[in-house]
Amino acid sequence: EMKLGYDLKKGLNRFLISWRSSDDPSSGEYSYKLEPRSFPEFYVFSDDIRVHRSGPWNGIQFSGIQEDQKSSYVVYNFTENGEEVAYTFQMTNNSIYSRLIISSAGYFQRLTWNPSSETWNMFWSSPASLQCDPYMVCGAYAYCDVNASPMCNCIQGFDPRNMEKWNLRSQSSGCIRKTRLSCSGDGFTRMKNMKLPETTMATVDRSIGVKECEKRCLSDCNCTAFANADIRNGGTGCVIWTGELEDIRTYVADGQDLYVRL
């Protein structure tokens, strides 16, 4: 079993550090660390700068690492209780060896041992898209779509914050609302197959469903979006965002529904 994350009893944080280069095992500039919060997620850091976000655990996988479940011989788990906040995996086939690394180039990767060639083969690598996976590539209230041109698009009900820069494909400044929220009579736009926004300003209640979540969001004038915390069994739990929605992207498949307040 391999484990990453926090042992709360021991005050221990298990994280990955890259090699300095492919042939120099001294500590490099990249690390892969869990940020413990109401809805935890992992980040790739370049020294102290965030360069990629895993997205939160949705009951099946991290919402920003779509390749992680495409293996029949690995069992994944994310534990969050009073003793630990940790991601683990176990091999169901003892004849197969697999490991997670952060490469010297800053990629979080799963490697599987090939006994015939006696080499470690890369099973998947994250970030997978150099267009949409870099951290905050499109700015607030915008989402990235690798199949669109331009790739950065404002959420429905929002316009580019700086139209001149946006038209020049400099889109990290993000978008702003066309009309301010009234705190009464607001509605929601449903965005499908999404990587959920950064969870710094998110709170979680796992005891209620999506209908109650919508009501709770509407009752809070600061609420900007909501989603299910767990996508299994039709969706359970409630995540509410109260700040700007940042670092969002869409997928052709996978991802989950995000309801943005308008």
N, C-alpha and C positions, 0 to 999 in steps of 0.2 A: 504494500500500500504506500502510495506517495501522498503527502499532505502539504498543502499551502494555506497560510492564513494565521490566525491568532489563537494561541492557547491562553485564555483569559486568566486561568488560575496561576500559571507560571509567568505570565507577562511576556510570553515568547511570541515573536513574529517570525513565521517561516516564509521566506521569499527567495526568489531566484536572482542571481547576479550573473551577468554575461562574462565570458572570457574577454580579455583585451583584444585578442585576434584569434583566428582559427587555429594558430599554433602557439599561442601564448596564454596559458591558463590563469595568469594573474587577473585580478578583478578589473572588469571593463566598465564602460560608462552606462550600460543599460541594466535595469532591474525590473522585476515583475512583482508588484506588491498589492496586497489587499488593502483597500481603504474601508475601515469599519465605520458604518453609519447605519441609519435606519433601514436602508436597502443597499447592502454592501456590493462593491464591485472592484475588480482588479484594474490596475493601470500599468502600462509600460512607461517607465521613466527613462529619460536621457539625463543622467545626473539627477537634478531635482525638477526637471521640466517634464510635464506629462505629454506623451506623444501618441498614445493610443489607449482606448478604454474598452474593457471587455463587455460592458453592459451588465446589468444585474442578472442574477440567477432566476430563471422563470419556472423552475420546477423540473425542467428537462435539461437545459443548457444555459450558458451565458448568452444573452440576447445579441451580443455582438460577435460571437464566435460560432458561426453556423456549421462548421465542419466537425465540431467536437463529438457529436453523437453518432457519426456515420461509421461505427465499428461494432461488430458483433461480439468482440472478445474483451471489451472493456466496460466496467460498471462505474458510473460516475455518481458522486453524491456531494451535496453542499449542506453542511451542518451549521445551524445558527441557534445557540442556546447559551445558558449562563456559564458554560465551561469553555466553549470555543466557537469561533467563526471560521470555518475551514472548508476548503475544496479538496476532495480526495478522489483517487481512482484506484481500482483493483483490476487485475487481469483475471478473466474467467478461464483462460487457457494457459496453464503453467508452462507450456512449451514456447510461448511467445513472450518476448521481452520488449517493453516499451518505456519511454521516459519523456519527461517534459523539460525543455530548456528555454532560456532566453539567449538567442544567438548574439555573436559579437556585432552583428549589424542591426540588432534591435527587434528581431522577430521572435515571437512566442511560438514554439514549435513542438509537435509530437513526433518523436523518432521511434521507429520500430526496427529491431535487429533482424537482419537477413543472414541466417546461418550459412547459406550456400556461398554467398559472396563475402561473408564476414565483415559486413558494413552496416552502419545505421542508415536506414532509408527514411526520408521525411514523409510522414503520413499526412500532415497538414501544417499550415503556417499562418500565423495571424500577426499583423494585419494582412488580410488576403487581397484587399484592393488598395493600391497606392492612391487612387482617386478619392474614395469615399471613407476609408478607414482612419486616416490621420486625424488626430484629435482636433475638434472644433474647426474643421475645414470650411464649413459653410456659415458659421456664426449662429446667433440666437434666432429662434423662430424660423429657421430654414432647415431643409433636409437635403441629403445628397442621394442622387439616383444615378448609378453608373450607366443606365440605359437611356438617360435623357441628355439633351444638349440645350442649354448648359446643364451641368450636373447638379449645381446648387439651385434649389427652388424654394420660394417662399411658401409657407403653409397657407392654405386657403384663408382669406381674411387678413392677410399681411402683405405689405409692400417692401421692396428693398429700402434699407436705411439710407444708403447712398447710391442713387440710381446711376450716377456717372461711373463710379467704380464698379458697380454691378454689371453694367453694360460692357466694361472692359475686362470682365471675368475675374475681377478682384472682389470676391464675394464673402470674405471672412467677417465683414462688418454686420452681416445678417439682415434681419427684417424687423419691421415695426408694425403694430396694429393699424389697420385702416380706420377703425373706430374704437374708442375706449370702451372697456367693459362697463356696463351699467350697474352690475351687482344685482340686477333683477331683470328677468326676462332673457338672460343670456342662454345661448344654445351651445352645441358642440359639433365639431366636424370629426368624423371617424376616419382615421388613417390606418390602413391595413399593412401588414407585413413590415412593421417598423422595428428598428432598434430603439429601445426606450431612451428618453433623454437622460442626461447626467443626473444622478440622484442626490446631489449635495443638498438640494432644497426639497427633497421628497420625504413623505412620511408614509408609514405602512400600517394597515389594520388588516390582519389576516382572518378576522372573524366575520367579515361582511363580504357580500358579492358586488357585482358590477352595478346593479340597480341602486343599492344603498350607497355605493361609492359615488355615483352621479349626484344623488341628493346631497351628500356631504360636501361635494365640491361646490355645488350651487349655493350652499348655505355659508360658504366661506368666500368673502369678496376677494381674497388673495389667491384663491385656487386658479391655476392656469390650465391644468390638464389632469386626467386620471387614467388608470389602466388596471387590469388584473395583476395581482402579484404573482400568481401561479397560473399557467395556461393549461394545466392538466385537467381532464374531466370537464371540459367546457369552460374552464376559467373560475378561479376563486381568489379571494383576498382583494385588497384595495390599496393602490398606490396613488397618492395625491401630490402634485407638484404645486408649489406656491411661488416660484421664481420664474425667471426666463427659462425657456426650453432650449437646451443646447446639446450639440453633438448628436444629431439625429440622422439616421439614414434609412432608406427603404430597401427591401429585398424582393427578388422575384418570387421566392417562396420563403417559408419560415417567418421569423419575426412574429410580431403580435399586434393587436389593435391598440391604438393610442387615441384617446378622445381629448381634443384640444378645444378649450373654451373660446367662444366667439361672442 
